[in-house]
Amino acid sequence: MGLGEDWQAVQVWARLGKDVLTLAEDGAYTMIDAVSLTVEAVHAETKGRRIFTVYDYPEFIITDPGAVAFFKYFTKQNHE
């Protein structure tokens, strides 16, 4: 089951948080700002509801600096 099937998003939540970015072969990492999405969807046939999270779809974690800046701008958070 996935969003690509007969699911229609009805609400999306976006949250700013930290995500781990692996930087080196030795496993060193750093924490970077990321926007995480949570999607509530309704199934077209059964009308059942489901919440899809970053655990279901890791691509719901958006680390693009432009997306993070956009989120911060519209939520009036300090720009770094």
HTML snippet that shows the backbone in 3Dmol.js (N, CA, C, O; Angstrom):
<script src="https://3Dmol.org/build/3Dmol-min.js"></script>
<div id="view" style="width:600px;height:400px;position:relative"></div>
<script>
const pdb = `
ATOM      1  N   MET A   1       0.849  -1.167   0.000  1.00  0.00           N
ATOM      2  CA  MET A   1       0.000   0.000   0.000  1.00  0.00           C
ATOM      3  C   MET A   1       0.898   1.234   0.000  1.00  0.00           C
ATOM      4  O   MET A   1       1.894   1.269   0.722  1.00  0.00           O
ATOM      5  N   GLY A   2       0.563   2.236  -0.792  1.00  0.00           N
ATOM      6  CA  GLY A   2       1.372   3.436  -0.836  1.00  0.00           C
ATOM      7  C   GLY A   2       0.589   4.608  -1.370  1.00  0.00           C
ATOM      8  O   GLY A   2      -0.540   4.455  -1.838  1.00  0.00           O
ATOM      9  N   LEU A   3       1.178   5.761  -1.301  1.00  0.00           N
ATOM     10  CA  LEU A   3       0.496   6.961  -1.796  1.00  0.00           C
ATOM     11  C   LEU A   3       0.228   6.885  -3.290  1.00  0.00           C
ATOM     12  O   LEU A   3      -0.721   7.502  -3.774  1.00  0.00           O
ATOM     13  N   GLY A   4       1.043   6.142  -4.032  1.00  0.00           N
ATOM     14  CA  GLY A   4       0.868   6.050  -5.468  1.00  0.00           C
ATOM     15  C   GLY A   4      -0.356   5.258  -5.879  1.00  0.00           C
ATOM     16  O   GLY A   4      -0.747   5.294  -7.045  1.00  0.00           O
ATOM     17  N   GLU A   5      -0.965   4.547  -4.952  1.00  0.00           N
ATOM     18  CA  GLU A   5      -2.141   3.760  -5.282  1.00  0.00           C
ATOM     19  C   GLU A   5      -3.358   4.671  -5.295  1.00  0.00           C
ATOM     20  O   GLU A   5      -3.325   5.726  -5.928  1.00  0.00           O
ATOM     21  N   ASP A   6      -4.404   4.299  -4.629  1.00  0.00           N
ATOM     22  CA  ASP A   6      -5.644   5.075  -4.667  1.00  0.00           C
ATOM     23  C   ASP A   6      -5.811   6.012  -3.482  1.00  0.00           C
ATOM     24  O   ASP A   6      -6.920   6.201  -2.981  1.00  0.00           O
ATOM     25  N   TRP A   7      -4.708   6.599  -3.035  1.00  0.00           N
ATOM     26  CA  TRP A   7      -4.748   7.492  -1.888  1.00  0.00           C
ATOM     27  C   TRP A   7      -4.762   8.942  -2.346  1.00  0.00           C
ATOM     28  O   TRP A   7      -4.054   9.313  -3.282  1.00  0.00           O
ATOM     29  N   GLN A   8      -5.568   9.753  -1.685  1.00  0.00           N
ATOM     30  CA  GLN A   8      -5.650  11.181  -1.976  1.00  0.00           C
ATOM     31  C   GLN A   8      -5.309  11.948  -0.708  1.00  0.00           C
ATOM     32  O   GLN A   8      -5.960  11.776   0.322  1.00  0.00           O
ATOM     33  N   ALA A   9      -4.287  12.796  -0.782  1.00  0.00           N
ATOM     34  CA  ALA A   9      -3.896  13.596   0.380  1.00  0.00           C
ATOM     35  C   ALA A   9      -5.008  14.580   0.715  1.00  0.00           C
ATOM     36  O   ALA A   9      -5.559  15.231  -0.174  1.00  0.00           O
ATOM     37  N   VAL A  10      -5.336  14.687   2.003  1.00  0.00           N
ATOM     38  CA  VAL A  10      -6.343  15.644   2.456  1.00  0.00           C
ATOM     39  C   VAL A  10      -5.749  16.703   3.368  1.00  0.00           C
ATOM     40  O   VAL A  10      -6.318  17.783   3.531  1.00  0.00           O
ATOM     41  N   GLN A  11      -4.598  16.391   3.965  1.00  0.00           N
ATOM     42  CA  GLN A  11      -3.932  17.363   4.817  1.00  0.00           C
ATOM     43  C   GLN A  11      -2.454  17.006   4.907  1.00  0.00           C
ATOM     44  O   GLN A  11      -2.079  15.834   4.945  1.00  0.00           O
ATOM     45  N   VAL A  12      -1.623  18.047   4.939  1.00  0.00           N
ATOM     46  CA  VAL A  12      -0.179  17.848   5.052  1.00  0.00           C
ATOM     47  C   VAL A  12       0.343  18.748   6.158  1.00  0.00           C
ATOM     48  O   VAL A  12       0.015  19.932   6.223  1.00  0.00           O
ATOM     49  N   TRP A  13       1.161  18.167   7.027  1.00  0.00           N
ATOM     50  CA  TRP A  13       1.828  18.923   8.079  1.00  0.00           C
ATOM     51  C   TRP A  13       3.309  18.991   7.736  1.00  0.00           C
ATOM     52  O   TRP A  13       3.893  18.008   7.279  1.00  0.00           O
ATOM     53  N   ALA A  14       3.908  20.142   7.955  1.00  0.00           N
ATOM     54  CA  ALA A  14       5.347  20.317   7.742  1.00  0.00           C
ATOM     55  C   ALA A  14       5.961  20.801   9.053  1.00  0.00           C
ATOM     56  O   ALA A  14       5.448  21.714   9.700  1.00  0.00           O
ATOM     57  N   ARG A  15       7.069  20.169   9.426  1.00  0.00           N
ATOM     58  CA  ARG A  15       7.751  20.538  10.656  1.00  0.00           C
ATOM     59  C   ARG A  15       9.232  20.722  10.374  1.00  0.00           C
ATOM     60  O   ARG A  15       9.827  19.981   9.591  1.00  0.00           O
ATOM     61  N   LEU A  16       9.810  21.708  11.016  1.00  0.00           N
ATOM     62  CA  LEU A  16      11.248  21.921  10.909  1.00  0.00           C
ATOM     63  C   LEU A  16      11.920  21.160  12.031  1.00  0.00           C
ATOM     64  O   LEU A  16      11.494  21.231  13.184  1.00  0.00           O
ATOM     65  N   GLY A  17      12.964  20.437  11.694  1.00  0.00           N
ATOM     66  CA  GLY A  17      13.697  19.675  12.693  1.00  0.00           C
ATOM     67  C   GLY A  17      15.111  19.438  12.217  1.00  0.00           C
ATOM     68  O   GLY A  17      15.606  20.140  11.336  1.00  0.00           O
ATOM     69  N   LYS A  18      15.748  18.463  12.791  1.00  0.00           N
ATOM     70  CA  LYS A  18      17.119  18.113  12.421  1.00  0.00           C
ATOM     71  C   LYS A  18      17.121  16.734  11.780  1.00  0.00           C
ATOM     72  O   LYS A  18      16.334  15.862  12.147  1.00  0.00           O
ATOM     73  N   ASP A  19      18.010  16.551  10.826  1.00  0.00           N
ATOM     74  CA  ASP A  19      18.199  15.254  10.195  1.00  0.00           C
ATOM     75  C   ASP A  19      19.692  14.963  10.194  1.00  0.00           C
ATOM     76  O   ASP A  19      20.510  15.881  10.231  1.00  0.00           O
ATOM     77  N   VAL A  20      20.039  13.697  10.154  1.00  0.00           N
ATOM     78  CA  VAL A  20      21.445  13.296  10.168  1.00  0.00           C
ATOM     79  C   VAL A  20      21.949  13.221   8.732  1.00  0.00           C
ATOM     80  O   VAL A  20      21.310  12.627   7.863  1.00  0.00           O
ATOM     81  N   LEU A  21      23.090  13.826   8.504  1.00  0.00           N
ATOM     82  CA  LEU A  21      23.746  13.780   7.207  1.00  0.00           C
ATOM     83  C   LEU A  21      25.112  13.149   7.406  1.00  0.00           C
ATOM     84  O   LEU A  21      25.939  13.687   8.143  1.00  0.00           O
ATOM     85  N   THR A  22      25.366  12.008   6.757  1.00  0.00           N
ATOM     86  CA  THR A  22      26.667  11.356   6.851  1.00  0.00           C
ATOM     87  C   THR A  22      27.626  12.067   5.910  1.00  0.00           C
ATOM     88  O   THR A  22      27.343  12.235   4.723  1.00  0.00           O
ATOM     89  N   LEU A  23      28.750  12.478   6.448  1.00  0.00           N
ATOM     90  CA  LEU A  23      29.687  13.278   5.674  1.00  0.00           C
ATOM     91  C   LEU A  23      30.962  12.544   5.270  1.00  0.00           C
ATOM     92  O   LEU A  23      31.563  12.886   4.251  1.00  0.00           O
ATOM     93  N   ALA A  24      31.382  11.564   6.024  1.00  0.00           N
ATOM     94  CA  ALA A  24      32.696  10.983   5.779  1.00  0.00           C
ATOM     95  C   ALA A  24      32.631   9.464   5.768  1.00  0.00           C
ATOM     96  O   ALA A  24      31.694   8.862   6.291  1.00  0.00           O
ATOM     97  N   GLU A  25      33.640   8.860   5.164  1.00  0.00           N
ATOM     98  CA  GLU A  25      33.720   7.405   5.104  1.00  0.00           C
ATOM     99  C   GLU A  25      33.842   6.782   6.491  1.00  0.00           C
ATOM    100  O   GLU A  25      33.450   5.632   6.692  1.00  0.00           O
ATOM    101  N   ASP A  26      34.382   7.532   7.444  1.00  0.00           N
ATOM    102  CA  ASP A  26      34.553   6.986   8.790  1.00  0.00           C
ATOM    103  C   ASP A  26      33.247   6.999   9.591  1.00  0.00           C
ATOM    104  O   ASP A  26      33.229   6.617  10.761  1.00  0.00           O
ATOM    105  N   GLY A  27      32.159   7.438   8.958  1.00  0.00           N
ATOM    106  CA  GLY A  27      30.866   7.441   9.623  1.00  0.00           C
ATOM    107  C   GLY A  27      30.549   8.713  10.373  1.00  0.00           C
ATOM    108  O   GLY A  27      29.505   8.809  11.018  1.00  0.00           O
ATOM    109  N   ALA A  28      31.440   9.698  10.300  1.00  0.00           N
ATOM    110  CA  ALA A  28      31.165  10.980  10.963  1.00  0.00           C
ATOM    111  C   ALA A  28      29.893  11.586  10.377  1.00  0.00           C
ATOM    112  O   ALA A  28      29.606  11.425   9.191  1.00  0.00           O
ATOM    113  N   TYR A  29      29.158  12.263  11.197  1.00  0.00           N
ATOM    114  CA  TYR A  29      27.930  12.873  10.728  1.00  0.00           C
ATOM    115  C   TYR A  29      27.729  14.226  11.379  1.00  0.00           C
ATOM    116  O   TYR A  29      28.392  14.581  12.354  1.00  0.00           O
ATOM    117  N   THR A  30      26.799  14.964  10.813  1.00  0.00           N
ATOM    118  CA  THR A  30      26.404  16.240  11.376  1.00  0.00           C
ATOM    119  C   THR A  30      24.889  16.328  11.311  1.00  0.00           C
ATOM    120  O   THR A  30      24.251  15.634  10.520  1.00  0.00           O
ATOM    121  N   MET A  31      24.327  17.173  12.138  1.00  0.00           N
ATOM    122  CA  MET A  31      22.884  17.396  12.125  1.00  0.00           C
ATOM    123  C   MET A  31      22.606  18.632  11.279  1.00  0.00           C
ATOM    124  O   MET A  31      23.236  19.674  11.462  1.00  0.00           O
ATOM    125  N   ILE A  32      21.663  18.508  10.356  1.00  0.00           N
ATOM    126  CA  ILE A  32      21.295  19.633   9.501  1.00  0.00           C
ATOM    127  C   ILE A  32      19.800  19.901   9.635  1.00  0.00           C
ATOM    128  O   ILE A  32      19.027  19.012   9.993  1.00  0.00           O
ATOM    129  N   ASP A  33      19.403  21.139   9.341  1.00  0.00           N
ATOM    130  CA  ASP A  33      17.984  21.475   9.340  1.00  0.00           C
ATOM    131  C   ASP A  33      17.297  20.741   8.203  1.00  0.00           C
ATOM    132  O   ASP A  33      17.857  20.580   7.119  1.00  0.00           O
ATOM    133  N   ALA A  34      16.071  20.297   8.467  1.00  0.00           N
ATOM    134  CA  ALA A  34      15.280  19.608   7.461  1.00  0.00           C
ATOM    135  C   ALA A  34      13.803  19.870   7.727  1.00  0.00           C
ATOM    136  O   ALA A  34      13.392  20.078   8.868  1.00  0.00           O
ATOM    137  N   VAL A  35      13.020  19.857   6.665  1.00  0.00           N
ATOM    138  CA  VAL A  35      11.567  19.947   6.767  1.00  0.00           C
ATOM    139  C   VAL A  35      11.024  18.529   6.609  1.00  0.00           C
ATOM    140  O   VAL A  35      11.306  17.856   5.618  1.00  0.00           O
ATOM    141  N   SER A  36      10.244  18.084   7.592  1.00  0.00           N
ATOM    142  CA  SER A  36       9.646  16.752   7.545  1.00  0.00           C
ATOM    143  C   SER A  36       8.147  16.880   7.303  1.00  0.00           C
ATOM    144  O   SER A  36       7.465  17.685   7.936  1.00  0.00           O
ATOM    145  N   LEU A  37       7.650  16.067   6.371  1.00  0.00           N
ATOM    146  CA  LEU A  37       6.228  16.090   6.032  1.00  0.00           C
ATOM    147  C   LEU A  37       5.499  14.899   6.641  1.00  0.00           C
ATOM    148  O   LEU A  37       6.041  13.797   6.722  1.00  0.00           O
ATOM    149  N   THR A  38       4.274  15.136   7.064  1.00  0.00           N
ATOM    150  CA  THR A  38       3.345  14.085   7.466  1.00  0.00           C
ATOM    151  C   THR A  38       2.085  14.303   6.644  1.00  0.00           C
ATOM    152  O   THR A  38       1.564  15.417   6.590  1.00  0.00           O
ATOM    153  N   VAL A  39       1.589  13.245   6.001  1.00  0.00           N
ATOM    154  CA  VAL A  39       0.457  13.367   5.088  1.00  0.00           C
ATOM    155  C   VAL A  39      -0.700  12.503   5.576  1.00  0.00           C
ATOM    156  O   VAL A  39      -0.532  11.307   5.815  1.00  0.00           O
ATOM    157  N   GLU A  40      -1.879  13.116   5.725  1.00  0.00           N
ATOM    158  CA  GLU A  40      -3.106  12.370   5.986  1.00  0.00           C
ATOM    159  C   GLU A  40      -3.776  12.152   4.640  1.00  0.00           C
ATOM    160  O   GLU A  40      -3.979  13.100   3.881  1.00  0.00           O
ATOM    161  N   ALA A  41      -4.119  10.906   4.343  1.00  0.00           N
ATOM    162  CA  ALA A  41      -4.710  10.591   3.040  1.00  0.00           C
ATOM    163  C   ALA A  41      -5.947   9.719   3.219  1.00  0.00           C
ATOM    164  O   ALA A  41      -6.095   9.009   4.214  1.00  0.00           O
ATOM    165  N   VAL A  42      -6.837   9.795   2.217  1.00  0.00           N
ATOM    166  CA  VAL A  42      -8.061   8.997   2.192  1.00  0.00           C
ATOM    167  C   VAL A  42      -7.991   8.080   0.977  1.00  0.00           C
ATOM    168  O   VAL A  42      -7.616   8.508  -0.115  1.00  0.00           O
ATOM    169  N   HIS A  43      -8.361   6.800   1.178  1.00  0.00           N
ATOM    170  CA  HIS A  43      -8.376   5.829   0.089  1.00  0.00           C
ATOM    171  C   HIS A  43      -9.615   6.062  -0.764  1.00  0.00           C
ATOM    172  O   HIS A  43     -10.717   6.204  -0.234  1.00  0.00           O
ATOM    173  N   ALA A  44      -9.441   6.103  -2.084  1.00  0.00           N
ATOM    174  CA  ALA A  44     -10.533   6.424  -3.008  1.00  0.00           C
ATOM    175  C   ALA A  44     -11.697   5.438  -2.928  1.00  0.00           C
ATOM    176  O   ALA A  44     -12.853   5.850  -3.023  1.00  0.00           O
ATOM    177  N   GLU A  45     -11.419   4.155  -2.756  1.00  0.00           N
ATOM    178  CA  GLU A  45     -12.489   3.152  -2.756  1.00  0.00           C
ATOM    179  C   GLU A  45     -13.068   2.901  -1.371  1.00  0.00           C
ATOM    180  O   GLU A  45     -14.284   2.933  -1.184  1.00  0.00           O
ATOM    181  N   THR A  46     -12.199   2.653  -0.407  1.00  0.00           N
ATOM    182  CA  THR A  46     -12.678   2.249   0.922  1.00  0.00           C
ATOM    183  C   THR A  46     -13.001   3.433   1.824  1.00  0.00           C
ATOM    184  O   THR A  46     -13.679   3.281   2.840  1.00  0.00           O
ATOM    185  N   LYS A  47     -12.513   4.615   1.449  1.00  0.00           N
ATOM    186  CA  LYS A  47     -12.663   5.849   2.250  1.00  0.00           C
ATOM    187  C   LYS A  47     -11.918   5.765   3.578  1.00  0.00           C
ATOM    188  O   LYS A  47     -12.115   6.606   4.455  1.00  0.00           O
ATOM    189  N   GLY A  48     -11.066   4.756   3.730  1.00  0.00           N
ATOM    190  CA  GLY A  48     -10.248   4.644   4.923  1.00  0.00           C
ATOM    191  C   GLY A  48      -9.211   5.757   4.956  1.00  0.00           C
ATOM    192  O   GLY A  48      -8.810   6.268   3.911  1.00  0.00           O
ATOM    193  N   ARG A  49      -8.782   6.130   6.147  1.00  0.00           N
ATOM    194  CA  ARG A  49      -7.778   7.179   6.322  1.00  0.00           C
ATOM    195  C   ARG A  49      -6.482   6.565   6.814  1.00  0.00           C
ATOM    196  O   ARG A  49      -6.470   5.561   7.527  1.00  0.00           O
ATOM    197  N   ARG A  50      -5.399   7.198   6.414  1.00  0.00           N
ATOM    198  CA  ARG A  50      -4.084   6.738   6.854  1.00  0.00           C
ATOM    199  C   ARG A  50      -3.157   7.937   6.966  1.00  0.00           C
ATOM    200  O   ARG A  50      -3.274   8.905   6.214  1.00  0.00           O
ATOM    201  N   ILE A  51      -2.235   7.858   7.915  1.00  0.00           N
ATOM    202  CA  ILE A  51      -1.207   8.874   8.072  1.00  0.00           C
ATOM    203  C   ILE A  51       0.099   8.300   7.521  1.00  0.00           C
ATOM    204  O   ILE A  51       0.542   7.234   7.949  1.00  0.00           O
ATOM    205  N   PHE A  52       0.707   9.003   6.579  1.00  0.00           N
ATOM    206  CA  PHE A  52       1.988   8.620   6.001  1.00  0.00           C
ATOM    207  C   PHE A  52       3.049   9.545   6.589  1.00  0.00           C
ATOM    208  O   PHE A  52       2.869  10.763   6.604  1.00  0.00           O
ATOM    209  N   THR A  53       4.152   8.977   7.071  1.00  0.00           N
ATOM    210  CA  THR A  53       5.194   9.755   7.735  1.00  0.00           C
ATOM    211  C   THR A  53       6.542   9.534   7.056  1.00  0.00           C
ATOM    212  O   THR A  53       6.651   8.795   6.077  1.00  0.00           O
ATOM    213  N   VAL A  54       7.555  10.186   7.594  1.00  0.00           N
ATOM    214  CA  VAL A  54       8.914  10.017   7.077  1.00  0.00           C
ATOM    215  C   VAL A  54       9.403   8.585   7.276  1.00  0.00           C
ATOM    216  O   VAL A  54      10.333   8.153   6.594  1.00  0.00           O
ATOM    217  N   TYR A  55       8.798   7.854   8.188  1.00  0.00           N
ATOM    218  CA  TYR A  55       9.175   6.459   8.391  1.00  0.00           C
ATOM    219  C   TYR A  55       8.668   5.587   7.248  1.00  0.00           C
ATOM    220  O   TYR A  55       9.295   4.586   6.900  1.00  0.00           O
ATOM    221  N   ASP A  56       7.520   5.972   6.658  1.00  0.00           N
ATOM    222  CA  ASP A  56       6.991   5.271   5.488  1.00  0.00           C
ATOM    223  C   ASP A  56       7.718   5.696   4.218  1.00  0.00           C
ATOM    224  O   ASP A  56       8.015   4.875   3.350  1.00  0.00           O
ATOM    225  N   TYR A  57       7.996   6.984   4.127  1.00  0.00           N
ATOM    226  CA  TYR A  57       8.591   7.575   2.938  1.00  0.00           C
ATOM    227  C   TYR A  57       9.738   8.501   3.339  1.00  0.00           C
ATOM    228  O   TYR A  57       9.501   9.674   3.626  1.00  0.00           O
ATOM    229  N   PRO A  58      10.967   8.004   3.365  1.00  0.00           N
ATOM    230  CA  PRO A  58      12.106   8.855   3.737  1.00  0.00           C
ATOM    231  C   PRO A  58      12.238  10.098   2.856  1.00  0.00           C
ATOM    232  O   PRO A  58      12.830  11.093   3.274  1.00  0.00           O
ATOM    233  N   GLU A  59      11.691  10.047   1.643  1.00  0.00           N
ATOM    234  CA  GLU A  59      11.744  11.232   0.784  1.00  0.00           C
ATOM    235  C   GLU A  59      10.873  12.377   1.302  1.00  0.00           C
ATOM    236  O   GLU A  59      10.915  13.477   0.751  1.00  0.00           O
ATOM    237  N   PHE A  60      10.083  12.133   2.353  1.00  0.00           N
ATOM    238  CA  PHE A  60       9.321  13.201   3.005  1.00  0.00           C
ATOM    239  C   PHE A  60      10.216  14.064   3.884  1.00  0.00           C
ATOM    240  O   PHE A  60       9.740  15.036   4.470  1.00  0.00           O
ATOM    241  N   ILE A  61      11.498  13.732   3.989  1.00  0.00           N
ATOM    242  CA  ILE A  61      12.476  14.570   4.683  1.00  0.00           C
ATOM    243  C   ILE A  61      13.153  15.425   3.626  1.00  0.00           C
ATOM    244  O   ILE A  61      13.863  14.907   2.764  1.00  0.00           O
ATOM    245  N   ILE A  62      12.937  16.724   3.690  1.00  0.00           N
ATOM    246  CA  ILE A  62      13.449  17.649   2.681  1.00  0.00           C
ATOM    247  C   ILE A  62      14.594  18.445   3.300  1.00  0.00           C
ATOM    248  O   ILE A  62      14.392  19.234   4.223  1.00  0.00           O
ATOM    249  N   THR A  63      15.803  18.223   2.775  1.00  0.00           N
ATOM    250  CA  THR A  63      16.988  18.880   3.332  1.00  0.00           C
ATOM    251  C   THR A  63      17.509  20.000   2.442  1.00  0.00           C
ATOM    252  O   THR A  63      18.495  20.653   2.783  1.00  0.00           O
ATOM    253  N   ASP A  64      16.868  20.227   1.324  1.00  0.00           N
ATOM    254  CA  ASP A  64      17.305  21.283   0.406  1.00  0.00           C
ATOM    255  C   ASP A  64      17.338  22.623   1.145  1.00  0.00           C
ATOM    256  O   ASP A  64      16.337  23.016   1.744  1.00  0.00           O
ATOM    257  N   PRO A  65      18.473  23.329   1.114  1.00  0.00           N
ATOM    258  CA  PRO A  65      18.575  24.605   1.845  1.00  0.00           C
ATOM    259  C   PRO A  65      17.499  25.615   1.439  1.00  0.00           C
ATOM    260  O   PRO A  65      17.029  26.381   2.280  1.00  0.00           O
ATOM    261  N   GLY A  66      17.109  25.626   0.178  1.00  0.00           N
ATOM    262  CA  GLY A  66      16.064  26.545  -0.267  1.00  0.00           C
ATOM    263  C   GLY A  66      14.721  26.237   0.367  1.00  0.00           C
ATOM    264  O   GLY A  66      13.985  27.149   0.743  1.00  0.00           O
ATOM    265  N   ALA A  67      14.395  24.954   0.486  1.00  0.00           N
ATOM    266  CA  ALA A  67      13.136  24.552   1.121  1.00  0.00           C
ATOM    267  C   ALA A  67      13.139  24.896   2.602  1.00  0.00           C
ATOM    268  O   ALA A  67      12.127  25.341   3.143  1.00  0.00           O
ATOM    269  N   VAL A  68      14.277  24.692   3.259  1.00  0.00           N
ATOM    270  CA  VAL A  68      14.395  25.027   4.684  1.00  0.00           C
ATOM    271  C   VAL A  68      14.259  26.540   4.880  1.00  0.00           C
ATOM    272  O   VAL A  68      13.567  26.984   5.796  1.00  0.00           O
ATOM    273  N   ALA A  69      14.908  27.324   4.034  1.00  0.00           N
ATOM    274  CA  ALA A  69      14.815  28.786   4.129  1.00  0.00           C
ATOM    275  C   ALA A  69      13.380  29.250   3.881  1.00  0.00           C
ATOM    276  O   ALA A  69      12.891  30.146   4.570  1.00  0.00           O
ATOM    277  N   PHE A  70      12.708  28.650   2.907  1.00  0.00           N
ATOM    278  CA  PHE A  70      11.309  28.971   2.602  1.00  0.00           C
ATOM    279  C   PHE A  70      10.434  28.712   3.827  1.00  0.00           C
ATOM    280  O   PHE A  70       9.611  29.549   4.197  1.00  0.00           O
ATOM    281  N   PHE A  71      10.616  27.549   4.454  1.00  0.00           N
ATOM    282  CA  PHE A  71       9.851  27.199   5.647  1.00  0.00           C
ATOM    283  C   PHE A  71      10.110  28.202   6.758  1.00  0.00           C
ATOM    284  O   PHE A  71       9.169  28.689   7.385  1.00  0.00           O
ATOM    285  N   LYS A  72      11.377  28.515   7.008  1.00  0.00           N
ATOM    286  CA  LYS A  72      11.723  29.462   8.072  1.00  0.00           C
ATOM    287  C   LYS A  72      11.132  30.840   7.799  1.00  0.00           C
ATOM    288  O   LYS A  72      10.669  31.505   8.726  1.00  0.00           O
ATOM    289  N   TYR A  73      11.140  31.275   6.550  1.00  0.00           N
ATOM    290  CA  TYR A  73      10.610  32.582   6.203  1.00  0.00           C
ATOM    291  C   TYR A  73       9.117  32.666   6.540  1.00  0.00           C
ATOM    292  O   TYR A  73       8.665  33.634   7.151  1.00  0.00           O
ATOM    293  N   PHE A  74       8.362  31.646   6.136  1.00  0.00           N
ATOM    294  CA  PHE A  74       6.917  31.699   6.339  1.00  0.00           C
ATOM    295  C   PHE A  74       6.487  31.332   7.746  1.00  0.00           C
ATOM    296  O   PHE A  74       5.325  31.523   8.102  1.00  0.00           O
ATOM    297  N   THR A  75       7.393  30.811   8.549  1.00  0.00           N
ATOM    298  CA  THR A  75       7.060  30.547   9.947  1.00  0.00           C
ATOM    299  C   THR A  75       7.747  31.556  10.861  1.00  0.00           C
ATOM    300  O   THR A  75       7.714  31.430  12.085  1.00  0.00           O
ATOM    301  N   LYS A  76       8.365  32.553  10.248  1.00  0.00           N
ATOM    302  CA  LYS A  76       8.979  33.676  10.961  1.00  0.00           C
ATOM    303  C   LYS A  76      10.070  33.205  11.934  1.00  0.00           C
ATOM    304  O   LYS A  76      10.247  33.803  12.996  1.00  0.00           O
ATOM    305  N   GLN A  77      10.795  32.151  11.585  1.00  0.00           N
ATOM    306  CA  GLN A  77      11.911  31.692  12.397  1.00  0.00           C
ATOM    307  C   GLN A  77      13.166  32.442  11.962  1.00  0.00           C
ATOM    308  O   GLN A  77      13.265  32.900  10.824  1.00  0.00           O
ATOM    309  N   ASN A  78      14.105  32.558  12.864  1.00  0.00           N
ATOM    310  CA  ASN A  78      15.345  33.264  12.550  1.00  0.00           C
ATOM    311  C   ASN A  78      16.083  32.583  11.410  1.00  0.00           C
ATOM    312  O   ASN A  78      16.165  31.356  11.357  1.00  0.00           O
ATOM    313  N   HIS A  79      16.609  33.369  10.519  1.00  0.00           N
ATOM    314  CA  HIS A  79      17.427  32.836   9.427  1.00  0.00           C
ATOM    315  C   HIS A  79      18.852  32.672   9.933  1.00  0.00           C
ATOM    316  O   HIS A  79      19.381  33.518  10.654  1.00  0.00           O
ATOM    317  N   GLU A  80      19.454  31.562   9.537  1.00  0.00           N
ATOM    318  CA  GLU A  80      20.828  31.314   9.975  1.00  0.00           C
ATOM    319  C   GLU A  80      21.782  31.661   8.859  1.00  0.00           C
ATOM    320  O   GLU A  80      22.995  31.525   9.019  1.00  0.00           O
TER     321      GLU A  80
END
`;
const viewer = $3Dmol.createViewer("view");
viewer.addModel(pdb, "pdb");
viewer.setStyle({}, {cartoon: {color: "spectrum"}});
viewer.zoomTo();
viewer.render();
</script>
